[in-house]
Amino acid sequence: MDRKRLLFVDDESMVLKGLQRSLRSMRKEWEMDFVSSGREALDLMQTRPFDVVISDMRMPEMDGAQLLASVKKDHPQVVRIILSGQLDREMTLKSVRLAHQHLSKPCDAVVLKEALAKTFALNRILSHTGLKKVVAQIDALPSMPTICMEVMEEVRAKEASIQKVADIIARDLGMAAKILQMVNSAFFGLCRRVTDIRDAVMLLGLDAIQSLVLSVNVFASFNRDKLGFFDFEGLWAHSLATGGYAKQIMQAAGQPRDVVNAAFMAGMLHDVGKLILAVTFGEAYKDLIQAAGENAPLEWEREKEVFGASHAEIGAYLMGLWGLETTLLAAIAFHHDPGQSEVGAFGPVAAVHLANLFERENGKVTGTTGCDVDYLKTIGVHRQIDDWRQRCADLQGEVE
């Protein structure tokens, strides 16, 4: 197994020494370098490749934001993580588009190891050479948008506040309006119309709201002006419906709330890789879409032939860089071919696979095939397919 190469940057020698001590147990798996300035880091990156750069925010001469801007420009394939304290809040928000992930400083060794382990798990889930080829051609992957980062930070706090989450969302009127529009759709089955963000947060719960915020922000982070040929609204509608269907399937199966929310989020984000392909490959992707027409199964298979990887794998890679859980990544990466996921039990992988197919059926997309019945038999849920299909069709009728 290849050892991962990590570069830690902090101008405080005691911090670097502390990191070295806390990560000593990982020396067999990770090759680590520790430097005290941004300039030293950039010089070192010219001499050897790195997989991840973890930088402090506040440093003299070249701060963390300036360092990551240079890394993003000259080494776009490197994962960028910023460490910042509460006093660095304003600077952190300014650097939000430069870092793939933000971690609080001082950073607990366990939290850091978990974040890095999730990042490296991408290579185990998405080890295709073709994927790396595609990613290498992407000038710069989008970073997690500001509002989303703040919401996720608050949700993950030990004493998360519904009011604080609502206040964060309310700062962006467009975001608030979109959240309320989604919450009031039949996909959530609420008994009354919701007109206040705080009520929405209370009724749905923090996990569900986090899913909605992330989904809205993902779509908003791409420049529509560059995607004139791309059916942006169509993709949004399909994604919302797929998330709603995945949630319905999981609820029908009696799954716990956190797993239901995970399936909803994965359904919302399962096609985000299409946006990356559209931005990155432009005319070539436009030609591919037009050639596939309404035959969705052929489209993702053709993506692999033309670009070396499909939108499913590329979308999962981006979400992995943003620190999403491995369960969600598998559901996104394998929503067309769940049998390749090595997930041997019913969960978000199967739910999103079926939800995607059911939505296209309800949308009257012709030629919809590709249900992995063998996989569904393996995990023991093939007999429920017709029941779940009907539940989703009924839900679609309520939406219309």
N, C-alpha and C positions, 0 to 999 in steps of 0.2 A: 504494500500500500504506500502510495506517495505521501510524504509528509507535507502538510500544509505550511505555507510560509506567511508569517504574520510580522507586521512592522508596527511597533508601539512608539508613539511620539508624545513626549511630555517634557517641559523644561524643568520640572522639579525632580531632582535626583532621587529623593526619598520615595516619590510615587513610583518611579521606574523600578526601584529596588523592591518595593512592595509587590508590584506586578510580577516581577521575576520570582519572588518567593511563592506567591500564591498559585502561580502557573507551573511550578517546577515539575509537578506530577504529569504534565502534558508534554514533556520534552521528547518522548518517544513518538508522539503523533504530530507535534507541531515544531517547526523550525522557527525560532523567534529572535527578532532583533529589536533592540531598545535604543532609541536615539533621543537627543534632548532639544532638537530644533527642526523646524520645517525644512530649512535648507539642507540640513544633514540627511533628512529623510528622502528628499528629492534626488540628492546626489547618489544615495544608496540604491534607489530604485532604478537608476541608470545602469547599475552594474549587475543587478540580478532581479528576477521576477518575484513578485509577491502576490498572494491571493487576497489578503485583507490588510487595510491600514486602519489602525485605531488611534485616533489623535485627540489630545486635549484641545479645548477651545481657546482658552486664554494663554497665549505665548508671546514673548517679545519678538520684534522684527517681522515675523510671519506667524499670524494666528492660525487656528485650526481651519477656519473658513477659507483663508487664502491657500493653505496647503491643499485642502480637498478640491478646491477649484482647479489647481494645477494637476492634481491626480486625475480628476475627472476628464480634463482635456488631453493629457498625455498618456494616461493608463486607464482608459474607460472600462476595461474588464476587471479592474480591481474593486473589491467590495470596500465601501467607505463607511466607517463608523466613527461617530463623534462622541466624546465624553464631556459633559458639561454639568456645572452645578447650578443651583437656583439663582445665583447672582449673574449667571451668564444667560438668563432667559431671553433677553432681547437679542443677543448675539446668536443664540441657538435658532431662534425663529428666522433670522435673516439667512442662516445657513441651511434652511430646511431642504432646499433643492440641491444641495451639494452632497448630503450624506444619505446613504441608504437606511441607516438606523441611527437612533440617538439613545444613549444610555446615561443615566444619572451618575454624577461624580460626587463623592467617592463611589466607585462601582464594586459591588460585592463580587467576589471571585466566582461564586456559584452562578450568579446572574450572567456574568461575562462568559463563562464556559457554556452555559445553556444557549446564549445568543449565537456564539460561534459554532456550536454543535449544530444548531438549526441551519446556519448558513452552509456548513460543509455537507449537511445531509442532502442538499440540492444535487450534489454530484452523485449520490447514491440513488436518488429518485430519478434524476435526469442525467444519466451518464452518457447520453448519445453524443457521438462526435459531431453529428450534424447540428445539434443545438449549440455547441460551442462555436461552430462556424458562423451561425446566425448572430449570436451574441457579440462575437468579435466585430461584426459589421455595424453594430449599433453604436452611433457616435456617443450617446449618453442616455442611459436608462433614466426614466423619470424617477424622482425621489418622492417620498411620502409628503403630500401637501400639508400645509400648516395646520389648518383646522383639524384635520384627521389626526395629526401627531398629538395635538393638545388633548383631543377627546380620548385617544387611546392611553395617553399618559395618565389622565384623571381616572379612567375606568380601571386601570391596573393598580391604582393607589390602594393602600391598605384600608383607608376609610374613604372610598369613592363617594362623591356627592352628586346626587341627581341634579341639584340646583346648579352646581358648577358646570356639569355637562351641558345642561340646558342653556346656561349663559354663554358658553363657548360657541354653541351652534347658532344662537341668536345673533351673534356678531356678524354673521354672514347671512344677509336676508335671502339671497338666492338659495343657499344651502337649507335654511330653515323652511322655505316654501317647498322645496323639493322633498324634504323629509316628511312634512305634513301631507303632501300629495300622496306619497307612498304609504304612509301609515293609514290613511283613510281608504286605501284600496281594499278590495275583498280578500286579498292575499293574507291580511292580518286578522280578519274576522272579528274586529272590535265591535262592541254592541252600540256604540254611539260615535258621532262624528267628533274628531279631535281638532281643535283650533289653536291649541297652545303647546309649544315645544315641551314645557315641563310636564304637561299631562301625558304627552307622547312617551317621554322618557320613563315616567312612572308606570304607565300601562304596559309597555313592551319590555322594560328592563334594560339594564345597561349593555348587556351583551348584544341584544338585538339592535339597539341604537348604534352601537359601535359598528356593526355590520353595515347598517344603512349609510352611516357617515363615510366609511371607507369606500363603499361602492360608488357613492355620488362623487367623492373626491377623485377616485381613479378616473372616471369618465371626464371630469372637469379638467384634469391635468394634461389632457391632450388637446392640441390646437386644431379646432374644427376647420379653420381656413385652409389647412393643408390637406384636408380629407374631403374635397369636393365630390369625389366619386363614391365616397363611402356612406352607407346608410347608417348614420350615427344613431338616429332615433329608433330605427328598427332594431339595432343591436341592443339598445337600452331596454326597449320593450321586451325583447326576447330574454334578456338577462333577468329582469325583474320577475317575469313569469316563471322562468326556470328556478329561480330562488324560491318563489312561492310554492311551486310544485314540490320541490325537494323538501321544503318544510312540511307540506301536507303529507307526503309519503312517510317522513320520519315520525310525525305525530300519529298517523294511522298505525304505525308499527310499535307504538308505545315507548318510543325512545325518550331519554331524559332531556330536559330543557336545554342544557348546554350543547348536547349533540345535535338537537334540532336546530339551534342557532348556527352551529358550525356548518351544517348542510345548507342552510339558507345563504350564509355568506359565500360558500363555495359556489353555489348556484348563481349568485349575483356576479361572481367574478370569473366564471368558467371560460368566458370568451374574451377576456381582456387582452390576450395575446394577439387577437385580430387587429387591435388598435396599434400594437407595436409593429406588426407586419405592414400595416397601411402606411404608417409614418416612415418606416425604414426603407421599404422597397417600392413604394409609390406605384408607378405605372405597371411594374411586373406583377404586383399583387392585384391591381385593378384588372389586368388581363386574366389572371387566374380566377377571380371571382366571376367575371363575365363568362368564362369558358365553363365553369362549373354550373352556372345558372342556379336553379333551385335545388340542385342535387347536393345537399349538405355533406353527406358521407364522402362523396368524391372530392369535395373541396379540401378537407383536412388531409386526406391521403395524398392529394396533389401537392399540398404545401410541403410535405416531407420530400417529395421528389424534386421540387423546384428549389426550395430554400434549405433543405437538410433537416428541418424540424417543423412540427405543426404548431398552430397557435396555442394548443393546449399546453404543450411543454414550455413554450416561451412565456406564456402567462404565469404558469406555476413558478418559473424561475424568478420573475419580477416580484411576485408575492412573497417568495422565499427570502429575497433580499430585504424585503420590508419586515421580515420577522414573523410572518404568519406561521401557525402551527403546521406540523408535518401532515396531520390528518387532512387539513384543508388543501395542502399542496397536492396530495395524492388525488383528491377528488377533482381538482382542476386539471392536473396533468393527464389523467386517465379517463376523462369523462366519455371519450369515444371508445376506448378499449380497456375496460376495467380489469379484464383478465390478466393484463400485464402489470397490474399494480402490486401484486403479491399481498394484497389485503384479503385475508381469509375469513372475514366476518361481515355481516350486514352493517352498513354505516353510510357516511356521506358519499363515499365513492359510488356505491350502487345507487343511492338516491339521486345524485346529480346525473348519473348516466341515464336513468329512466326519465327524470324530469326534463332533460334536454330533448329526448325523443318525443315525449308526450306533448311538449310545447309545440314542436314542429308539426306534429300530427294535428293539433288543434288549430294551428295556423295554416293548415291545408297546404303545407309544403310537400310537393310531390316527390316520390322516390325515397321517402324516409324509411331506411332500413338500418340494420346494424345493431339491433338489440343483442347484447351478449348473453344469450340464454344459457350457454354452458357455464358461464361464470355465476349467473344467478342461481342455477341449479346447485353449483358447488357450495354456495353459502346458504342454500336452503330457502330461498324466497321466490322461486319461479312461479309458484302457484298463486302468489298474491298480485302478479303483474296486472291482470285484468281488473281486479278490484281497485288497485291504485290508479290505473288509467281512468277508470270511471270517476273516481274521486276528483282527479285533476280536471277532467272534462266538466264536472259539475261546478268546480271552482271557477273555471274559465267562463262558464255561463253567468255566474254571479258578477264577475268583473265586467262583462259586456253589458 
